[in-house]
């Protein structure tokens, strides 16, 4: 999960104070918001809610096994599928485990599968099938089902949700709309929406995650193996010199490497156009923007304004495509992995706290 939601910390203090008078209306919401904002508070809030059980299960998807954790409260009132992002830890990432437990304590039956492609920093396309299989399994367990995608898990989650009109809730947290605009951001730091251009400092680590993501679609095999080796080394140590490996790349692999290494805004479009046809098809198929109008149920979208991995303008695109149907929250004092420094505007922190609480209320009350 984007830690921008899970580790808000002091960001929500003022907003929670403003909500204190509504404690009867927002009881479960308020306690969950406090627990999300202050990890240390969960210790004294936990006795208020029964502990869930975590069961390891295996779901069959097109002849493959999808391993998952099912967090089961004593009397679930609804069920939620969580789709993790690019993470080596997968379903056992500490923040994701904590989120699942917090939701289960508030009577959500929570299913968290392990998506092997995403744990390897790849979007293979199989993830969409796996999300569908997980939704089918969850629908067989509970009649009221929702799905939430986190970071790069948002694409598969939304694409799968578009074929499930019975879903009560669809969520995108720190997610993306179009992989091409994300690539432009990762390589140049530039992002824009409706004519408003912005620049943000970019993390080099994200450049090598992008290479890992794209490499799986490259042919011939030799180029793919070289790109995967470069990505693995750079993810381990971004300062490592890989010139000898890069020298062996042919046309398809070279076009991908040129794009990943690019830092100029004016060359992004021609470099994207030069990608192999298979890579272009994958970018189209795994970008969920076009399916947003087909999503049913309540649509929740949240993003940190300072997100350095996926720009918040991606969530603006998703919300715009929904035709005003989504609850959109852009948290001004958040980035992708947590809150900005404490000494920020009190007004912005109060606004973020209130918006976070309303988002949590929507998450818990959508039926």
C-alpha positions as CSV (number, residue, x, y, z in Angstrom):
1,X,0.0,0.0,0.0
2,X,1.2,3.6,-0.6
3,X,2.5,4.6,2.8
4,X,1.1,8.1,2.1
5,X,-2.2,6.6,3.4
6,X,-0.9,4.3,6.1
7,X,1.7,6.5,7.8
8,X,0.0,9.9,7.9
9,X,1.1,10.5,11.4
10,X,0.6,14.0,12.7
11,X,-0.9,15.1,9.4
12,X,-4.4,14.3,10.6
13,X,-4.4,15.8,14.1
14,X,-6.3,19.0,13.3
15,X,-8.8,17.1,11.2
16,X,-9.5,14.6,13.9
17,X,-10.1,17.3,16.4
18,X,-12.6,18.9,14.1
19,X,-14.4,15.6,13.8
20,X,-14.5,14.9,17.5
21,X,-18.1,16.3,17.7
22,X,-19.2,13.7,15.2
23,X,-17.8,10.7,17.0
24,X,-21.2,9.0,17.3
25,X,-21.7,9.2,13.5
26,X,-18.1,8.4,12.6
27,X,-17.3,5.9,15.4
28,X,-15.6,3.1,13.4
29,X,-14.3,5.7,10.9
30,X,-12.7,7.8,13.6
31,X,-10.9,4.9,15.2
32,X,-9.7,3.5,11.9
33,X,-8.4,7.0,10.8
34,X,-6.6,7.4,14.1
35,X,-5.1,3.9,13.7
36,X,-4.0,4.6,10.2
37,X,-2.5,8.0,11.2
38,X,-0.8,6.9,14.4
39,X,0.6,3.3,14.3
40,X,1.4,3.4,18.0
41,X,-2.3,4.1,18.7
42,X,-3.4,0.7,17.4
43,X,-2.1,-0.9,20.6
44,X,-4.7,0.8,22.8
45,X,-7.4,0.8,20.1
46,X,-7.1,-2.9,19.4
47,X,-9.1,-4.1,22.5
48,X,-12.1,-2.2,21.2
49,X,-12.3,-4.6,18.2
50,X,-12.1,-8.4,18.0
51,X,-8.9,-9.8,16.4
52,X,-9.3,-11.3,13.0
53,X,-7.9,-14.6,11.9
54,X,-5.5,-14.9,9.0
55,X,-5.9,-17.9,6.8
56,X,-3.6,-18.9,4.0
57,X,-5.5,-20.1,1.0
58,X,-4.8,-21.0,-2.6
59,X,-7.1,-19.8,-5.5
60,X,-7.0,-21.6,-8.8
61,X,-6.8,-19.2,-11.8
62,X,-6.7,-20.7,-15.3
63,X,-4.7,-23.7,-14.0
64,X,-2.3,-21.6,-11.9
65,X,-2.2,-21.3,-8.2
66,X,-2.7,-17.8,-6.6
67,X,-1.6,-17.8,-3.0
68,X,-3.4,-15.4,-0.7
69,X,-4.1,-14.4,2.9
70,X,-7.7,-14.1,4.0
71,X,-8.3,-11.9,7.1
72,X,-11.6,-13.0,8.6
73,X,-13.4,-11.1,11.3
74,X,-16.0,-12.9,13.5
75,X,-19.0,-11.4,11.7
76,X,-18.0,-9.8,8.4
77,X,-20.4,-7.2,7.0
78,X,-18.6,-6.8,3.6
79,X,-15.5,-8.1,1.7
80,X,-12.6,-6.3,0.2
81,X,-9.9,-7.4,-2.2
82,X,-6.5,-5.6,-1.8
83,X,-4.2,-5.6,-4.8
84,X,-0.6,-4.7,-3.8
85,X,1.8,-2.7,-6.0
86,X,5.4,-3.3,-7.1
87,X,6.9,-4.8,-4.0
88,X,9.3,-7.7,-3.3
89,X,7.4,-8.4,0.0
90,X,4.1,-8.8,-1.9
91,X,1.1,-9.7,0.3
92,X,3.3,-9.7,3.4
93,X,4.5,-6.1,3.1
94,X,4.2,-4.8,6.7
95,X,2.0,-1.8,5.8
96,X,-0.3,-4.0,3.7
97,X,-0.6,-6.6,6.5
98,X,-1.4,-3.8,9.0
99,X,-4.0,-2.3,6.7
100,X,-5.7,-5.6,6.2
101,X,-5.8,-6.3,9.9
102,X,-7.2,-2.8,10.7
103,X,-10.0,-3.3,8.1
104,X,-10.7,-6.8,9.3
105,X,-11.1,-5.5,12.9
106,X,-13.8,-3.3,11.6
107,X,-15.7,-6.2,10.1
108,X,-14.2,-6.2,6.6
109,X,-13.4,-9.7,5.2
110,X,-10.1,-8.9,3.5
111,X,-8.4,-10.9,0.8
112,X,-4.8,-10.1,-0.1
113,X,-3.3,-12.3,-2.9
114,X,0.3,-12.5,-3.9
115,X,0.8,-11.3,-7.4
116,X,4.1,-12.8,-8.6
117,X,4.5,-10.4,-11.5
118,X,4.2,-7.4,-9.2
119,X,6.7,-8.9,-6.7
120,X,9.2,-9.1,-9.5
121,X,8.5,-5.4,-10.5
122,X,6.6,-6.5,-13.6
123,X,3.2,-6.1,-15.1
124,X,2.7,-9.3,-17.2
125,X,-1.0,-9.0,-18.0
126,X,-1.7,-12.1,-16.0
127,X,-2.4,-9.9,-13.0
128,X,-5.8,-8.9,-14.5
129,X,-6.8,-12.5,-14.8
130,X,-5.6,-13.2,-11.2
131,X,-7.6,-10.2,-9.9
132,X,-10.7,-11.6,-11.6
133,X,-10.1,-15.0,-10.1
134,X,-9.7,-13.5,-6.7
135,X,-12.9,-11.5,-7.1
136,X,-14.8,-14.6,-8.1
137,X,-13.5,-16.4,-5.1
138,X,-14.5,-13.6,-2.8
139,X,-17.9,-13.3,-4.3
140,X,-18.4,-16.9,-3.4
141,X,-17.6,-16.2,0.2
142,X,-19.6,-12.9,0.7
143,X,-22.3,-11.2,-1.3
144,X,-21.0,-7.6,-0.7
145,X,-17.6,-7.3,-2.4
146,X,-15.2,-4.4,-3.3
147,X,-11.7,-4.1,-4.7
148,X,-8.9,-1.6,-4.0
149,X,-5.7,-1.2,-6.1
150,X,-2.6,0.2,-4.5
151,X,0.1,2.0,-6.6
152,X,0.9,-0.1,-9.7
153,X,-1.7,-2.6,-8.5
154,X,-4.4,-0.1,-9.5
155,X,-4.2,-0.9,-13.2
156,X,-5.0,-4.6,-12.9
157,X,-7.6,-3.9,-10.2
158,X,-9.5,-1.4,-12.3
159,X,-9.3,-3.4,-15.5
160,X,-10.7,-6.5,-13.7
161,X,-13.4,-4.4,-11.9
162,X,-14.7,-3.2,-15.2
163,X,-16.1,-6.7,-15.9
164,X,-17.7,-7.0,-12.5
165,X,-20.8,-4.7,-12.3
166,X,-21.9,-6.1,-9.0
167,X,-18.9,-4.6,-7.0
168,X,-19.9,-2.3,-4.2
169,X,-16.7,-0.4,-4.2
170,X,-13.7,0.3,-6.4
171,X,-10.7,2.1,-5.0
172,X,-7.5,3.5,-6.4
173,X,-4.8,4.6,-3.9
174,X,-1.7,6.2,-5.4
175,X,-2.6,4.6,-8.7
176,X,-2.1,5.3,-12.4
177,X,-4.4,6.0,-15.4
178,X,-2.0,5.8,-18.4
179,X,1.4,4.1,-18.4
180,X,2.7,6.4,-21.0
181,X,2.3,9.5,-18.9
182,X,3.8,7.6,-15.9
183,X,6.8,6.8,-18.1
184,X,7.2,10.4,-19.0
185,X,7.1,11.4,-15.4
186,X,9.5,8.7,-14.2
187,X,12.1,9.6,-16.9
188,X,11.8,13.4,-16.9
189,X,9.9,14.5,-13.7
190,X,7.3,16.3,-15.8
191,X,3.6,15.7,-15.5
192,X,0.6,17.7,-16.6
193,X,-3.2,17.7,-16.6
194,X,-5.6,19.9,-18.6
195,X,-2.7,22.2,-19.7
196,X,-1.2,22.6,-16.2
197,X,2.5,21.5,-16.5
198,X,4.4,20.6,-13.4
199,X,7.9,19.3,-12.6
200,X,8.9,17.2,-9.6
201,X,12.3,15.8,-8.6
202,X,12.5,12.1,-9.7
203,X,14.0,9.2,-7.8
204,X,16.5,7.2,-9.9
205,X,15.3,4.0,-8.3
206,X,12.0,4.4,-10.1
207,X,13.9,4.5,-13.5
208,X,15.1,1.0,-12.9
209,X,11.7,-0.3,-11.7
210,X,10.5,1.0,-15.0
211,X,13.1,-1.0,-16.9
212,X,12.2,-4.1,-15.0
213,X,8.5,-3.5,-15.9
214,X,9.2,-3.0,-19.6
215,X,11.8,-5.7,-20.1
216,X,9.4,-8.6,-20.0
217,X,7.8,-7.6,-23.3
218,X,11.0,-7.4,-25.3
219,X,12.0,-9.9,-27.9
220,X,14.4,-11.5,-28.8
221,X,15.2,-13.4,-25.7
222,X,18.8,-12.2,-25.6
223,X,17.7,-8.5,-25.3
224,X,15.2,-9.4,-22.7
225,X,17.7,-11.2,-20.6
226,X,20.2,-8.3,-20.9
227,X,17.6,-5.8,-19.8
228,X,16.5,-7.9,-16.9
229,X,20.1,-8.3,-15.8
230,X,20.7,-4.5,-16.0
231,X,17.5,-3.8,-14.1
232,X,18.4,-6.3,-11.3
233,X,21.8,-4.8,-10.9
234,X,20.6,-1.2,-10.9
235,X,17.8,-2.0,-8.4
236,X,20.4,-3.6,-6.1
237,X,22.8,-0.7,-6.6
238,X,21.8,2.3,-8.8
239,X,25.4,3.4,-9.0
240,X,26.6,0.2,-10.6
241,X,28.1,0.6,-14.1
242,X,26.3,-1.7,-16.6
243,X,27.8,-0.3,-19.9
244,X,29.1,-3.8,-20.9
245,X,25.6,-5.2,-20.7
246,X,24.1,-2.3,-22.5
247,X,26.6,-2.7,-25.3
248,X,25.1,-6.1,-26.2
249,X,21.6,-4.7,-26.8
250,X,20.1,-4.9,-30.3
251,X,17.3,-2.8,-31.8
252,X,14.3,-3.7,-29.6
253,X,16.3,-3.8,-26.3
254,X,18.1,-0.6,-27.3
255,X,14.9,1.3,-27.9
256,X,13.6,0.4,-24.4
257,X,17.0,1.3,-22.8
258,X,17.0,4.7,-24.7
259,X,13.6,5.5,-23.3
260,X,14.5,4.5,-19.7
261,X,17.7,6.6,-19.8
262,X,16.1,9.6,-21.4
263,X,15.7,12.8,-19.3
264,X,14.4,15.2,-22.0
265,X,10.7,16.0,-22.1
266,X,10.8,16.7,-25.9
267,X,12.1,13.3,-26.8
268,X,9.6,11.2,-24.8
269,X,7.0,10.9,-27.5
270,X,9.4,9.8,-30.3
271,X,11.0,7.3,-27.9
272,X,7.7,5.9,-27.0
273,X,6.8,5.6,-30.7
274,X,10.0,3.7,-31.3
275,X,9.2,1.0,-28.8
276,X,8.6,-2.6,-30.2
277,X,4.9,-3.3,-31.1
278,X,4.6,-5.8,-28.3
279,X,5.6,-3.2,-25.7
280,X,3.2,-0.6,-27.2
281,X,0.4,-3.1,-27.0
282,X,1.1,-3.9,-23.3
283,X,1.1,-0.2,-22.5
284,X,-2.3,0.1,-24.0
285,X,-3.8,-3.0,-22.5
286,X,-2.5,-2.3,-19.0
287,X,-3.6,1.3,-18.8
288,X,-7.0,1.5,-17.1
289,X,-8.1,5.0,-18.1
290,X,-10.5,3.8,-20.9
291,X,-12.4,1.4,-18.6
292,X,-13.2,3.9,-15.8
293,X,-16.6,4.9,-17.3
294,X,-17.6,1.2,-17.0
295,X,-16.8,0.9,-13.3
296,X,-19.8,0.4,-11.0
297,X,-20.3,0.9,-7.3
298,X,-18.7,3.7,-5.3
299,X,-15.4,4.9,-6.7
300,X,-12.8,6.2,-4.3
301,X,-9.5,7.8,-5.5
302,X,-6.7,9.1,-3.3
303,X,-3.2,10.3,-4.0
304,X,-0.4,12.3,-2.4
305,X,0.4,15.6,-4.1
306,X,4.1,14.9,-3.5
307,X,4.1,11.4,-4.9
308,X,7.5,10.8,-6.5
309,X,6.6,7.4,-8.0
310,X,3.3,8.1,-9.7
311,X,2.2,11.7,-10.2
312,X,-1.1,12.8,-8.6
313,X,-2.2,14.0,-12.0
314,X,-2.9,10.3,-12.8
315,X,-5.6,10.3,-10.2
316,X,-7.0,13.5,-11.6
317,X,-7.3,11.7,-15.0
318,X,-9.1,8.7,-13.4
319,X,-11.5,11.0,-11.6
320,X,-12.2,13.1,-14.7
321,X,-12.9,9.9,-16.7
322,X,-15.5,8.9,-14.1
323,X,-17.6,11.9,-15.1
324,X,-17.8,13.3,-11.6
325,X,-18.8,10.0,-10.0
326,X,-15.7,9.5,-7.9
327,X,-14.7,10.8,-4.5
328,X,-11.3,12.2,-5.2
329,X,-8.9,13.2,-2.4
330,X,-5.5,14.8,-3.2
331,X,-3.6,14.9,0.1
332,X,-1.4,18.0,-0.1
333,X,1.0,17.1,2.7
334,X,1.7,13.5,1.5
335,X,4.2,11.9,-0.9
336,X,4.3,8.3,-2.0
337,X,6.0,6.9,1.1
338,X,4.7,9.1,3.9
339,X,3.9,12.6,5.1
340,X,6.2,15.5,4.3
341,X,8.1,17.1,7.2
342,X,6.0,18.0,10.2
343,X,6.3,21.7,10.0
344,X,3.9,22.3,7.1
345,X,0.9,24.5,6.9
346,X,-1.5,23.7,9.8
347,X,-4.4,24.6,7.4
348,X,-3.3,22.0,4.9
349,X,-2.8,19.4,7.6
350,X,-6.3,20.0,8.9
351,X,-7.7,19.7,5.4
352,X,-5.8,16.5,4.7
353,X,-7.0,15.0,8.1
354,X,-10.6,15.8,7.3
355,X,-10.4,14.5,3.8
356,X,-8.7,11.3,5.0
357,X,-11.5,10.7,7.5
358,X,-14.2,11.2,4.9
359,X,-12.4,8.8,2.6
360,X,-12.2,6.2,5.4
361,X,-15.9,6.6,6.1
362,X,-16.7,6.0,2.4
363,X,-14.5,2.9,2.5
364,X,-16.3,1.5,5.6
365,X,-19.9,2.4,4.7
366,X,-20.0,1.5,1.0
367,X,-22.5,-1.3,0.7
